[in-house]
Amino acid sequence: MKKSKALKVGLAGAGLGYGLWRIWETGIEAVWQRAFGAPDLGPADFATLRRRRTPNDCLACPRDFCPGAEPDFEPPVFPVSSERLRAIVRDVASREPGTQLVDSTSGQDRYLVRTRLMRFPDTVDVKVVDLGDDRSTVALYSRSQIGRSDLGANGKRLRRWIERISTSVEAERRGSGR
């Protein structure tokens, strides 16, 4: 009796392993797209943004810039022009593994970011806010396509991007002698 049960469990495990191997072989990204649709969730309008009811997004937004949504945190004001800040943000995003620019309009960029292991797609919108006098900030909204929870991945990503943007701005200022 015990050998029969062990054989069944072994066969089920082998079948599961084969199924997972076939998914990876055919491309997990294609599987997610067939199951959940296009990975890019489209643009976010920060002026009319409404947060999700599920805990799988993160919003970093300057005070009063996202009137209909409560941000998770407020990004800093950077001592650079909005054009320069946008270039820095693009550089930071391009260095992030699994990240690609999918749309760029005046003042706003949208990125598709895939998680490393499972290749889950997240959409990140970035709007540079010009504050005048060579000062600017950003509004960032990162949201997951798949799942009810992201285990904090979107928040960690936005905080990491802000930290790297800050580091780049500071390095640039030190290099210019200011």
Summary of the structure (lengths in Angstrom):
residues: 178
radius of gyration: 20.7
end to end distance: 79.0
largest distance: 79.9
contacts: 495
relative contact order: 0.18
helix: 39%
strand: 24%
